[in-house]
């Protein structure tokens, strides 16, 4: 999963990565997928929406303004059907 997510930081990777028979392009794959490692820690005191805001703040480049980040979070929430759970605690 680390290799697919583009998060492999050590070791040796050999070969090619295909998804549905097509070569994986990291910039496209990162936009349409999400990966939460088992060791990611989520506070039980924040909502799903707040957790996504925090994650975006840490992972999205600083050049991306806050309105664009919020639009991206809203799109992700819609795509993975999290809107009904938006204010639920993790």
C-alpha positions in Angstrom: 0.0 0.0 0.0 2.9 2.4 0.7 4.2 1.9 -2.8 0.8 2.4 -4.4 0.2 5.5 -2.3 3.6 6.9 -3.2 4.7 6.9 0.5 7.5 4.3 0.3 10.5 5.9 1.9 13.0 3.0 2.2 14.0 -0.2 0.6 14.0 -1.0 -3.1 11.1 -0.8 -5.6 11.5 -2.7 -8.9 9.1 -3.0 -11.8 6.1 -1.0 -12.9 2.8 -0.1 -11.2 -0.4 -0.5 -13.2 -3.9 0.2 -12.1 -6.7 -1.4 -14.2 -4.0 -2.1 -16.8 -2.8 1.5 -17.1 0.5 2.9 -15.8 0.0 4.7 -12.5 0.4 8.4 -12.6 1.0 9.7 -9.0 -0.5 13.1 -9.6 -3.8 11.6 -10.8 -3.8 8.7 -8.4 -3.3 11.0 -5.4 -6.3 13.1 -6.5 -8.7 10.1 -6.7 -7.6 8.0 -3.8 -7.1 8.2 -0.1 -4.8 6.2 2.2 -4.9 6.3 6.0 -2.0 4.3 7.6 -2.8 2.3 10.6 -0.4 4.4 12.6 -2.2 7.6 11.7 -3.6 9.0 15.0 -7.1 10.5 15.0 -8.3 12.5 18.0 -11.7 11.2 19.3 -12.5 14.8 20.2 -12.8 16.2 16.6 -15.3 15.6 13.9 -14.7 14.0 10.6 -14.7 17.4 8.8 -12.3 18.9 11.3 -10.0 15.9 10.9 -10.0 16.4 7.1 -9.2 20.1 7.5 -6.3 19.3 9.7 -5.0 16.6 7.3 -5.3 19.0 4.4 -3.4 21.7 6.4 -0.6 19.2 6.9 -0.5 17.7 3.4 -1.6 20.2 0.8 1.2 22.6 -0.4 1.3 26.0 1.4 0.8 27.8 -1.9 -2.8 26.5 -2.0 -5.1 29.1 -0.4 -7.6 28.2 2.4 -10.7 28.6 0.1 -9.3 26.1 -2.4 -8.4 23.7 0.4 -12.0 23.9 1.8 -13.4 23.3 -1.7 -11.2 20.3 -2.1 -12.3 18.9 1.3 -16.0 19.5 0.4 -15.4 17.6 -2.9 -13.7 14.7 -1.0 -16.6 14.6 1.5 -19.1 14.4 -1.4 -17.1 11.7 -3.3 -16.7 9.4 -0.4 -20.2 10.1 0.9 -19.2 11.5 4.2 -21.5 14.4 4.3 -24.1 12.7 6.5 -21.3 12.0 9.0 -19.7 15.4 8.7 -20.2 16.4 12.4 -19.7 12.9 13.8 -16.8 12.4 16.2 -14.2 10.1 14.9 
